[in-house]
Amino acid sequence: MRKNIWTMMCGVIVAVVGSGTSTSGQAERSRRMPAEITTIPIEASMTAGGQKYESSAPGKCTHAPTASIYGVVSELWTAQQSDNGKSLNLSLWQPKDGSRPMVSLTIASGNSSHRVSTIKGTQIVGNAKVSMEQSGRGGTFTVYAKSAEGADIIGTIKCEAFAPHVAEGGL
């Protein structure tokens, strides 16, 4: 009998502690959930592998004055757009130590998809030179890239405004 009471008490303690942990875990996750970033007008005029990518669909553009990727403290600019089977995703990391900017770019249209990544610490795929010129609350990316398959990716992405970037994968 005494053993059954002890087992039952342990079960109750585990249930209470477990539910407390779960609740605090949920509270912690909700504090870290990113705020929804409002979509804004984006004008993209690109050529990728000889195929035109033109879109004025809304998307998301973000900026973080200080961010880090693989331990490299950088300024981060992003642009994301998706419309009728076409999509683009660009991240431009400008290291604070003055080293070369790092780029992650994916552009897809129809059956064609091209990817470039010059992020140190990951597999380098193709090469890229991307600049960002600010204008008011927004700015324009100018892209000159070549995928690993040799496809030229050239053009501009104009963001009307940049929302604050919300960090992923950490506190």
C-alpha positions in Angstrom: 0.0 0.0 0.0 2.8 2.4 1.0 4.5 1.7 -2.3 1.3 2.4 -4.3 0.9 5.8 -2.5 4.5 6.7 -3.1 4.1 5.8 -6.8 0.9 7.8 -7.0 2.5 10.9 -5.3 5.5 10.7 -7.7 3.2 10.5 -10.6 1.3 13.6 -9.4 4.6 15.5 -8.8 5.8 14.6 -12.3 2.5 15.7 -13.8 2.6 19.0 -12.0 6.2 19.7 -12.8 5.8 18.6 -16.3 2.8 20.8 -16.9 4.7 23.8 -15.4 7.6 23.1 -17.7 5.3 22.9 -20.7 3.6 26.1 -19.8 6.8 28.0 -19.3 8.1 26.5 -22.5 5.1 27.7 -24.3 5.5 31.2 -22.8 9.2 31.2 -23.9 8.3 30.2 -27.4 5.6 32.8 -27.7 8.1 35.5 -26.6 10.4 34.4 -29.5 7.7 34.1 -32.1 8.4 36.7 -34.8 5.9 39.5 -35.4 4.2 39.2 -38.8 6.0 41.3 -41.3 3.7 43.2 -43.5 4.1 42.8 -47.3 5.2 45.8 -49.3 5.5 46.6 -53.0 8.6 45.0 -54.6 9.6 45.7 -58.2 11.8 42.9 -59.5 13.4 42.9 -63.0 15.8 40.0 -63.4 17.2 37.7 -66.0 18.2 34.2 -64.8 19.7 31.8 -67.3 18.3 33.8 -70.2 14.7 33.7 -68.7 13.0 36.9 -67.7 11.7 37.3 -64.2 9.6 40.4 -63.9 7.2 41.0 -61.0 5.6 43.8 -59.1 3.9 41.5 -56.6 4.1 42.4 -52.9 6.7 40.7 -50.8 8.8 41.1 -47.7 12.0 43.2 -47.3 13.8 43.4 -44.0 17.0 45.0 -42.6 19.0 44.3 -39.5 21.8 46.9 -38.7 23.6 44.2 -36.7 23.2 40.4 -37.3 25.5 37.4 -37.3 25.9 34.4 -39.6 28.4 31.7 -38.7 30.0 34.1 -36.2 30.5 36.9 -38.8 28.9 40.1 -37.4 27.2 41.8 -40.4 24.5 44.1 -41.6 21.7 42.1 -43.2 19.3 43.0 -46.0 16.7 40.6 -47.4 14.0 40.5 -50.1 11.4 37.8 -50.6 8.7 37.6 -53.3 6.4 34.9 -54.6 3.8 35.3 -57.3 2.1 32.8 -59.7 4.7 30.1 -59.7 7.6 32.6 -59.6 9.7 33.4 -56.5 12.9 35.0 -55.4 14.7 35.1 -52.1 17.7 37.2 -51.5 19.8 37.8 -48.4 22.8 40.2 -48.4 25.2 40.0 -45.5 27.7 42.9 -45.3 30.3 42.0 -42.7 31.2 44.7 -40.2 34.9 43.8 -40.5 35.0 45.0 -44.1 35.4 41.5 -45.7 33.5 40.6 -48.8 29.7 40.6 -48.7 28.0 37.2 -48.6 24.9 36.4 -50.6 22.2 33.8 -50.7 20.0 34.0 -53.8 17.3 31.7 -55.1 15.2 32.6 -58.1 12.6 30.3 -59.7 10.2 30.8 -62.6 8.2 28.0 -64.2 10.4 24.9 -64.4 13.6 26.9 -64.0 15.4 27.4 -60.7 18.8 29.0 -59.9 20.7 29.2 -56.6 23.7 31.0 -55.5 25.3 31.0 -52.1 28.6 32.7 -51.1 28.0 32.3 -47.3 31.2 31.4 -45.5 30.8 28.3 -43.4 28.4 26.6 -46.0 29.0 25.1 -49.4 29.8 27.8 -51.9 27.4 27.6 -54.9 28.3 29.9 -57.8 29.4 33.5 -57.2 27.7 36.9 -56.8 28.2 40.6 -56.5 25.2 42.3 -55.0 25.0 45.9 -53.8 22.2 47.7 -52.0 21.5 51.4 -52.4 19.2 52.9 -49.8 16.6 55.4 -50.8 14.3 56.8 -48.1 12.8 53.9 -46.2 13.5 51.5 -49.0 16.3 50.7 -51.5 17.4 48.8 -54.6 19.5 45.7 -54.8 21.6 45.4 -58.0 22.5 41.7 -58.7 25.3 40.2 -60.8 25.5 36.5 -60.1 26.4 33.2 -61.7 24.9 29.9 -60.6 27.0 26.8 -60.2 25.6 25.6 -63.5 26.9 28.8 -65.2 23.5 30.6 -65.5 23.9 34.4 -65.4 21.5 36.1 -62.9 21.4 39.9 -63.5 18.9 42.6 -62.5 17.4 44.7 -59.8 15.1 44.3 -56.9 13.5 47.4 -55.5 11.9 47.4 -52.1 9.6 50.3 -51.2 10.5 49.9 -47.5 12.4 47.6 -45.1 10.9 46.2 -42.0 13.1 45.3 -39.0 14.5 41.8 -39.4 13.5 39.2 -36.8 16.3 36.9 -35.9 15.8 33.1 -36.5 17.1 30.1 -34.7 18.2 31.8 -31.4 17.5 34.3 -28.7 
